[in-house]
């Protein structure tokens, strides 16, 4: 993302979220900025510094041979959640990049899936690694997967 990714992200969200069709425009904006993420058509429901709730609907193109949401689609959603949470909490003088992740699948994912993530960045004076977790929940509130990402954050 650009030098001003944090303010662009939050400014765009705050400008669009309450406008009719604004969340759809934000989804389009997000898909253009991060093209691979656009393949799951994510819907951002909440976004504030360090906290996000993002979902995706279950559809045939995201399913596996077991008729559940594919593991990579779930991973894509979870990585987006950690990315939005981290990016939205960074000061303008900082940057972040994922350096690794793991995901644990608890049950088959069917129906709409939401990823919930919080990330509080204390300091970015020096480069360091932080661990960020996203929980993926189905419509009944059951955890279908738990995603752990390692992000390297620090000054630009």
C-alpha positions in Angstrom: 0.0 0.0 0.0 1.0 3.6 -0.4 2.8 5.9 2.1 -0.6 7.1 3.3 -2.3 3.7 3.3 -3.7 4.0 6.8 -5.4 7.4 6.3 -6.6 6.4 2.8 -8.1 3.2 4.1 -9.9 4.8 7.1 -10.8 8.0 5.2 -12.4 6.0 2.4 -14.3 3.7 4.9 -15.5 6.7 6.9 -16.6 8.5 3.8 -18.5 5.6 2.3 -19.8 3.3 5.0 -23.1 5.2 5.7 -23.8 6.3 2.1 -26.3 4.2 0.2 -24.2 1.7 -1.8 -21.1 3.0 0.0 -20.0 -0.4 1.4 -20.3 -1.8 -2.2 -18.1 1.0 -3.5 -15.6 0.3 -0.6 -15.5 -3.4 -1.6 -14.8 -2.4 -5.2 -12.0 0.0 -4.0 -10.5 -2.7 -1.8 -10.7 -5.3 -4.6 -8.8 -2.9 -6.9 -6.1 -2.1 -4.3 -5.7 -5.8 -3.4 -6.8 -7.8 -6.5 -6.4 -11.3 -5.1 -8.6 -10.4 -2.1 -11.2 -9.2 -4.5 -11.8 -12.8 -5.7 -13.7 -13.6 -2.5 -15.9 -10.4 -2.7 -15.3 -9.5 0.9 -17.8 -7.2 2.7 -16.4 -4.9 5.4 -19.0 -4.5 8.1 -16.9 -2.7 10.8 -13.5 -1.0 10.5 -11.9 1.2 13.0 -8.2 1.6 14.0 -7.1 -1.8 15.1 -10.4 -3.6 14.8 -12.3 -5.1 11.9 -15.2 -7.4 11.1 -15.3 -8.6 7.5 -17.4 -11.3 5.9 -18.0 -13.2 2.7 -20.9 -15.1 1.4 -20.8 -18.8 0.5 -21.1 -19.3 -3.2 -20.3 -22.1 -5.6 -17.0 -20.6 -6.8 -15.6 -20.7 -3.3 -16.6 -24.3 -2.5 -14.5 -27.4 -2.4 -15.4 -31.0 -3.3 -16.9 -31.4 0.2 -19.5 -28.7 -0.5 -18.0 -26.4 2.1 -16.1 -23.1 1.7 -12.6 -23.9 0.5 -9.7 -23.6 2.9 -7.9 -21.0 0.7 -11.0 -18.8 0.6 -11.1 -18.9 4.4 -7.4 -18.1 4.6 -7.9 -15.2 2.1 -10.7 -13.7 4.3 -8.6 -14.2 7.5 -5.5 -12.6 6.0 -7.6 -9.7 4.9 -9.0 -9.2 8.4 -5.5 -9.2 9.9 -4.3 -6.8 7.2 -7.1 -4.4 7.7 -6.7 -4.5 11.5 -2.9 -3.9 11.4 -3.0 -1.3 8.6 -5.7 0.7 10.2 -3.8 0.9 13.5 -0.4 1.9 12.1 0.7 5.5 12.3 1.5 7.2 9.0 5.2 6.9 9.6 5.0 3.1 9.8 4.5 0.1 7.5 3.6 -3.5 7.9 3.9 -6.7 5.9 2.9 -10.3 6.7 5.8 -12.7 7.1 3.9 -15.9 8.0 0.7 -17.4 9.1 -1.0 -20.6 10.3 -4.6 -21.6 10.2 -6.5 -24.2 12.2 -9.8 -25.5 10.8 -12.4 -26.5 13.5 -15.4 -27.5 11.3 -16.7 -27.3 7.8 -17.5 -23.7 6.8 -20.9 -23.3 5.2 -23.0 -20.2 4.7 -21.9 -16.7 5.4 -18.5 -16.5 7.2 -17.2 -13.5 9.2 -13.7 -12.8 10.3 -13.2 -10.8 13.5 -9.8 -9.3 14.3 -8.3 -6.8 16.7 -4.7 -5.6 16.5 -3.2 -3.0 18.8 0.1 -1.7 17.6 1.9 -0.1 20.6 5.0 1.3 18.9 6.6 1.3 15.5 9.8 3.1 16.5 11.8 0.0 15.6 11.1 -2.9 13.3 9.5 -5.9 15.2 7.2 -8.8 14.7 3.7 -9.0 16.1 1.2 -11.8 16.1 -2.4 -11.1 15.2 -5.3 -13.6 15.4 -8.5 -13.6 13.4 -11.4 -15.9 14.3 -13.7 -17.1 11.5 -17.3 -17.6 12.5 -20.3 -19.1 10.7 -23.8 -17.7 10.9 -24.6 -19.6 14.1 -21.5 -18.0 15.8 -19.5 -21.2 15.8 -15.7 -20.8 15.1 -14.9 -22.6 11.9 -11.2 -21.6 11.8 -8.6 -19.7 13.8 -5.9 -17.8 11.8 -2.7 -16.6 13.3 -0.5 -14.1 11.3 2.9 -12.7 12.0 3.3 -9.2 10.8 6.5 -7.2 10.7 5.9 -3.6 11.5 8.2 -0.7 11.8 9.2 2.7 10.5 9.1 3.3 6.7 
